[in-house]
Amino acid sequence: MNRIFRISGAAIVAAAGGVLLAPVSAPILAQTAGGPGKLTCVPATVSVGPSASVSGSLDVTCTTATGGTGGTPSCSVSISPSTLSSTGGTVNVAASNCGTISGWTGVQSSANTGTTAASFSDTLPANTGTANLSYTYTVTGTGTPASASAKAVVQAPPGTGGGGGVPPDTSCASTSTQLPWSAGGYSRVGPFTISGGSTVTAYFTAGASTLNSAPKISLAQNTTKVTWALASAPCSFPTPTDPVIGGPGAWTNTGTYDYFSVTAKPTSYLVGLTPGNTYYVNVMMPSGKGSATFYIDLYN
């Protein structure tokens, strides 16, 4: 916070030691060491210059420090970055205005165990669970307050090669299930039986590579009755293209196969999937077409 005082030339106390300005509602001048004409602002900083509006006077600006007691900044901890992806990684931890540091809690790397440094880099592990992980770093020192904390978060994985991770919200569908991205290159879910107006959605998370020379989604049995799409959202039947994946899988489909790639960009005949993202095979039975029983196959 800035406080500006205007002092007339006659009010300045000439002394061998200069003058002292305390940041109160009116300036208080006193003698101090440092030489004639020196102004010291307590407890923060000061700038002095000729007044632009009143000839023969000085403008004194006092900037008061924030935090702590008496203008002293508070002890604090910062972490950068404060959020990591599911793979974990390195965070930079730093304490500010904490005085002499006696120790830290929350450090993960064994190389940092027992450190009393004001800053260090720490390595957080990958998150293999289904919920966010958080790591709280607390420093203890001689600052005010005597300890301070900050938190780093490792985000939950969107899914792994087996289709794990936090299950998506598929409440819009009559029936939903996970379609595994199989280490053997093939998985199947079903059979599903649906009637007019109902929807089935099967979700899977794309892996980093495929085993099949022509990876595809396939619907088996009674497929001529149903309408389906490979899309980026549950219960979605985008026309003419999916806003995320593009390609023919975004079209309302009455065929048997939808080919895809995890290494190529979408084309007019190929869906391009991003490894680590979750996708949906949405199947609908139009009203008035009776019922059908089918399976959903993933050749990955």
BAMARMAR-564712 format. One record per residue (C-alpha): x, y, z. Coordinates in steps of 0.02 Angstrom, whole numbers, plus 50000, padded with zeros to 5 digits. Layout:
+-------+-------+-------+
:     X :     Y :     Z :
+-------+-------+-------+
:     X :     Y :     Z :
...
+-------+-------+-------+
***
This chain:
+-------+-------+-------+
:     X :     Y :     Z :
+-------+-------+-------+
: 50000 : 50000 : 50000 :
: 50071 : 50171 : 49952 :
: 50062 : 50321 : 50069 :
: 50113 : 50490 : 49997 :
: 50167 : 50631 : 50113 :
: 50206 : 50809 : 50056 :
: 50335 : 50897 : 50162 :
: 50375 : 51083 : 50142 :
: 50554 : 51135 : 50137 :
: 50533 : 51227 : 50302 :
: 50470 : 51071 : 50388 :
: 50621 : 50965 : 50346 :
: 50733 : 50949 : 50498 :
: 50912 : 50980 : 50446 :
: 51028 : 50867 : 50541 :
: 51193 : 50784 : 50515 :
: 51109 : 50615 : 50527 :
: 50963 : 50650 : 50409 :
: 50779 : 50618 : 50452 :
: 50663 : 50470 : 50489 :
: 50486 : 50455 : 50419 :
: 50365 : 50336 : 50505 :
: 50210 : 50283 : 50402 :
: 50071 : 50361 : 50505 :
: 49932 : 50479 : 50457 :
: 50050 : 50628 : 50468 :
: 50239 : 50625 : 50441 :
: 50352 : 50615 : 50593 :
: 50527 : 50677 : 50561 :
: 50674 : 50634 : 50669 :
: 50862 : 50625 : 50660 :
: 50946 : 50465 : 50604 :
: 51112 : 50408 : 50536 :
: 51147 : 50409 : 50351 :
: 51188 : 50586 : 50303 :
: 51091 : 50746 : 50272 :
: 50933 : 50733 : 50170 :
: 50911 : 50543 : 50187 :
: 50733 : 50483 : 50223 :
: 50702 : 50308 : 50291 :
: 50527 : 50234 : 50293 :
: 50487 : 50112 : 50432 :
: 50440 : 49971 : 50411 :
: 50446 : 49969 : 50221 :
: 50520 : 50065 : 50075 :
: 50520 : 50247 : 50028 :
: 50547 : 50356 : 49876 :
: 50578 : 50543 : 49885 :
: 50571 : 50672 : 49747 :
: 50531 : 50854 : 49713 :
: 50345 : 50889 : 49716 :
: 50271 : 50908 : 49543 :
: 50132 : 51019 : 49610 :
: 50204 : 51121 : 49755 :
: 50366 : 51214 : 49725 :
: 50499 : 51194 : 49860 :
: 50419 : 51036 : 49934 :
: 50457 : 50851 : 49930 :
: 50340 : 50706 : 49891 :
: 50380 : 50554 : 49997 :
: 50301 : 50386 : 49948 :
: 50303 : 50246 : 50077 :
: 50261 : 50071 : 50015 :
: 50206 : 49961 : 50159 :
: 50248 : 49776 : 50147 :
: 50103 : 49655 : 50163 :
: 50085 : 49497 : 50266 :
: 50159 : 49449 : 50432 :
: 50171 : 49564 : 50581 :
: 50235 : 49740 : 50570 :
: 50251 : 49730 : 50381 :
: 50360 : 49572 : 50379 :
: 50308 : 49450 : 50240 :
: 50234 : 49286 : 50301 :
: 50319 : 49118 : 50288 :
: 50245 : 49027 : 50139 :
: 50272 : 48875 : 50027 :
: 50250 : 48870 : 49838 :
: 50246 : 48721 : 49720 :
: 50269 : 48730 : 49532 :
: 50182 : 48653 : 49442 :
: 50045 : 48623 : 49569 :
: 49956 : 48495 : 49459 :
: 50033 : 48350 : 49363 :
: 49962 : 48224 : 49241 :
: 49929 : 48044 : 49291 :
: 50109 : 47999 : 49247 :
: 50176 : 48103 : 49391 :
: 50339 : 48199 : 49371 :
: 50446 : 48333 : 49451 :
: 50384 : 48479 : 49557 :
: 50488 : 48624 : 49621 :
: 50457 : 48663 : 49805 :
: 50512 : 48827 : 49883 :
: 50493 : 48913 : 50052 :
: 50491 : 49103 : 50065 :
: 50520 : 49211 : 50219 :
: 50529 : 49058 : 50332 :
: 50694 : 49101 : 50419 :
: 50808 : 48958 : 50467 :
: 50726 : 48796 : 50409 :
: 50733 : 48647 : 50526 :
: 50644 : 48522 : 50414 :
: 50511 : 48472 : 50289 :
: 50371 : 48344 : 50291 :
: 50287 : 48271 : 50137 :
: 50443 : 48249 : 50030 :
: 50434 : 48098 : 49913 :
: 50610 : 48078 : 49844 :
: 50731 : 47989 : 49961 :
: 50865 : 48111 : 49904 :
: 50770 : 48250 : 49993 :
: 50742 : 48159 : 50158 :
: 50794 : 48271 : 50301 :
: 50830 : 48422 : 50191 :
: 50836 : 48594 : 50270 :
: 50854 : 48684 : 50103 :
: 50738 : 48828 : 50062 :
: 50701 : 48751 : 49890 :
: 50718 : 48583 : 49805 :
: 50647 : 48475 : 49665 :
: 50544 : 48324 : 49711 :
: 50482 : 48178 : 49606 :
: 50301 : 48120 : 49623 :
: 50253 : 47945 : 49566 :
: 50125 : 47900 : 49434 :
: 49944 : 47880 : 49488 :
: 49882 : 47704 : 49455 :
: 49720 : 47724 : 49552 :
: 49553 : 47801 : 49508 :
: 49557 : 47959 : 49614 :
: 49672 : 48111 : 49620 :
: 49824 : 48096 : 49732 :
: 49883 : 48246 : 49832 :
: 50049 : 48279 : 49918 :
: 50063 : 48412 : 50053 :
: 50232 : 48492 : 50085 :
: 50254 : 48576 : 50255 :
: 50406 : 48677 : 50306 :
: 50456 : 48715 : 50486 :
: 50568 : 48863 : 50521 :
: 50594 : 49021 : 50621 :
: 50480 : 49129 : 50515 :
: 50306 : 49194 : 50556 :
: 50209 : 49081 : 50561 :
: 50330 : 48944 : 50613 :
: 50264 : 48824 : 50480 :
: 50176 : 48836 : 50312 :
: 50108 : 48711 : 50185 :
: 50064 : 48692 : 50002 :
: 49988 : 48549 : 49903 :
: 50030 : 48464 : 49739 :
: 49904 : 48354 : 49647 :
: 49932 : 48207 : 49529 :
: 49777 : 48188 : 49423 :
: 49684 : 48023 : 49412 :
: 49717 : 47928 : 49251 :
: 49584 : 47940 : 49115 :
: 49607 : 47753 : 49088 :
: 49742 : 47625 : 49054 :
: 49769 : 47490 : 48925 :
: 49638 : 47381 : 49008 :
: 49507 : 47516 : 49002 :
: 49530 : 47559 : 49187 :
: 49519 : 47727 : 49271 :
: 49366 : 47821 : 49332 :
: 49208 : 47751 : 49248 :
: 49127 : 47883 : 49139 :
: 48949 : 47944 : 49165 :
: 48844 : 47837 : 49047 :
: 48677 : 47862 : 49135 :
: 48604 : 47922 : 48970 :
: 48608 : 47744 : 48903 :
: 48485 : 47603 : 48938 :
: 48636 : 47488 : 48960 :
: 48822 : 47527 : 48972 :
: 48980 : 47425 : 48993 :
: 49168 : 47434 : 48979 :
: 49248 : 47365 : 48821 :
: 49425 : 47311 : 48866 :
: 49574 : 47361 : 48760 :
: 49645 : 47185 : 48764 :
: 49828 : 47136 : 48770 :
: 49779 : 46995 : 48654 :
: 49708 : 47114 : 48523 :
: 49525 : 47063 : 48536 :
: 49382 : 47085 : 48660 :
: 49193 : 47065 : 48654 :
: 49047 : 47125 : 48760 :
: 48867 : 47068 : 48751 :
: 48749 : 46999 : 48703 :
: 48635 : 47151 : 48716 :
: 48451 : 47149 : 48673 :
: 48371 : 47317 : 48640 :
: 48203 : 47372 : 48575 :
: 48139 : 47531 : 48494 :
: 48206 : 47692 : 48569 :
: 48334 : 47613 : 48687 :
: 48522 : 47642 : 48682 :
: 48675 : 47540 : 48727 :
: 48847 : 47617 : 48751 :
: 49013 : 47526 : 48772 :
: 49165 : 47629 : 48819 :
: 49350 : 47594 : 48798 :
: 49514 : 47687 : 48819 :
: 49631 : 47685 : 48670 :
: 49802 : 47611 : 48700 :
: 49967 : 47673 : 48630 :
: 49977 : 47540 : 48494 :
: 49874 : 47408 : 48406 :
: 49906 : 47224 : 48368 :
: 49788 : 47207 : 48221 :
: 49839 : 47260 : 48046 :
: 49665 : 47337 : 48024 :
: 49598 : 47382 : 48197 :
: 49410 : 47405 : 48200 :
: 49247 : 47405 : 48296 :
: 49126 : 47271 : 48240 :
: 48943 : 47235 : 48278 :
: 48895 : 47052 : 48263 :
: 48719 : 46979 : 48237 :
: 48561 : 47073 : 48190 :
: 48661 : 47228 : 48144 :
: 48544 : 47278 : 48002 :
: 48414 : 47339 : 48126 :
: 48520 : 47451 : 48236 :
: 48602 : 47620 : 48211 :
: 48771 : 47650 : 48290 :
: 48920 : 47767 : 48299 :
: 49098 : 47773 : 48367 :
: 49100 : 47940 : 48457 :
: 49187 : 48045 : 48589 :
: 49034 : 48054 : 48704 :
: 48908 : 47927 : 48769 :
: 48739 : 47914 : 48680 :
: 48803 : 48029 : 48542 :
: 48758 : 48002 : 48359 :
: 48845 : 48150 : 48278 :
: 48807 : 48201 : 48100 :
: 48906 : 48217 : 47993 :
: 49066 : 48217 : 48098 :
: 49113 : 48197 : 48279 :
: 49185 : 48358 : 48351 :
: 49334 : 48266 : 48424 :
: 49380 : 48113 : 48322 :
: 49309 : 48153 : 48149 :
: 49311 : 48020 : 48016 :
: 49175 : 47898 : 47964 :
: 49147 : 47831 : 48139 :
: 49063 : 47995 : 48178 :
: 48925 : 47961 : 48054 :
: 48764 : 47874 : 48096 :
: 48813 : 47698 : 48047 :
: 48713 : 47549 : 47985 :
: 48865 : 47451 : 47925 :
: 48958 : 47314 : 48015 :
: 49133 : 47385 : 48037 :
: 49219 : 47547 : 48085 :
: 49407 : 47552 : 48058 :
: 49520 : 47663 : 48163 :
: 49702 : 47707 : 48195 :
: 49797 : 47769 : 48349 :
: 49944 : 47833 : 48245 :
: 49863 : 47914 : 48093 :
: 49761 : 48073 : 48077 :
: 49574 : 48056 : 48039 :
: 49533 : 48038 : 47855 :
: 49374 : 48019 : 47753 :
: 49383 : 47832 : 47782 :
: 49478 : 47812 : 47946 :
: 49443 : 47866 : 48125 :
: 49594 : 47936 : 48217 :
: 49597 : 47896 : 48404 :
: 49713 : 47975 : 48533 :
: 49798 : 47853 : 48653 :
: 49737 : 47879 : 48831 :
: 49568 : 47952 : 48780 :
: 49403 : 47864 : 48812 :
: 49284 : 47830 : 48666 :
: 49108 : 47761 : 48652 :
: 49021 : 47636 : 48541 :
: 48842 : 47697 : 48545 :
: 48704 : 47582 : 48479 :
: 48521 : 47631 : 48459 :
: 48366 : 47538 : 48404 :
: 48254 : 47660 : 48308 :
: 48072 : 47663 : 48358 :
: 47959 : 47545 : 48261 :
: 48095 : 47417 : 48217 :
: 48059 : 47289 : 48351 :
: 48208 : 47219 : 48446 :
: 48381 : 47150 : 48409 :
: 48518 : 47053 : 48498 :
: 48699 : 47092 : 48458 :
: 48879 : 47091 : 48519 :
: 49010 : 47230 : 48512 :
: 49185 : 47176 : 48462 :
: 49348 : 47274 : 48476 :
: 49493 : 47219 : 48366 :
: 49635 : 47324 : 48434 :
+-------+-------+-------+
***
